[in-house]
Amino acid sequence: MSEFNKLKEMLESLEEDFAKFYEKKNNAAGTRVRKGLMEIKNLASEIRKDVQMKKNN
């Protein structure tokens, strides 16, 4: 369950950069958003693998 909380924290940490990119057109914030989303994708993939492994055992 701690991995899920980490995932939520990662998403929440991007909120400010999302606002900067979409509202203020800050391109550097867009880069940080893309990087953060890639990290979230990788963590979600690891969580998915763990769930699948536990389900199959």
C-alpha positions as CSV (number, residue, x, y, z in Angstrom):
1,M,0.0,0.0,0.0
2,S,3.0,2.3,0.5
3,E,3.7,2.2,-3.2
4,F,0.2,3.5,-3.9
5,N,0.7,6.4,-1.5
6,K,4.0,7.1,-3.2
7,L,2.2,7.2,-6.6
8,K,-0.3,9.7,-5.2
9,E,2.4,11.9,-3.8
10,M,4.3,11.9,-7.1
11,L,1.1,12.9,-8.9
12,E,0.3,15.7,-6.4
13,S,3.9,17.0,-6.6
14,L,3.3,17.7,-10.3
15,E,0.2,19.9,-9.8
16,E,2.1,23.2,-9.6
17,D,4.1,22.4,-12.8
18,F,0.9,21.5,-14.6
19,A,-0.5,24.9,-13.7
20,K,2.6,26.7,-14.8
21,F,2.7,24.9,-18.1
22,Y,-1.0,25.1,-19.0
23,E,-1.8,28.5,-17.6
24,K,1.5,30.4,-17.9
25,K,2.9,28.6,-21.0
26,N,6.1,27.8,-19.1
27,N,8.0,25.3,-21.3
28,A,10.4,24.2,-18.5
29,A,7.4,23.2,-16.4
30,G,6.2,21.1,-19.3
31,T,9.5,19.3,-19.3
32,R,9.2,18.6,-15.6
33,V,5.7,17.3,-16.1
34,R,6.8,14.9,-18.8
35,K,9.7,13.7,-16.6
36,G,7.4,13.2,-13.6
37,L,4.8,11.4,-15.7
38,M,7.5,9.0,-16.9
39,E,8.5,8.3,-13.3
40,I,4.8,7.7,-12.5
41,K,4.4,5.4,-15.4
42,N,7.5,3.3,-14.3
43,L,6.2,3.1,-10.7
44,A,2.8,2.1,-11.9
45,S,4.3,-0.6,-14.0
46,E,6.2,-2.0,-11.1
47,I,3.0,-1.9,-8.9
48,R,1.1,-3.7,-11.7
49,K,3.8,-6.4,-11.9
50,D,3.7,-6.9,-8.1
51,V,-0.1,-7.1,-8.1
52,Q,0.0,-9.7,-11.0
53,M,2.6,-11.8,-9.2
54,K,0.6,-11.8,-5.9
55,K,-2.6,-12.6,-7.8
56,N,-1.1,-15.6,-9.5
57,N,0.4,-17.1,-6.3
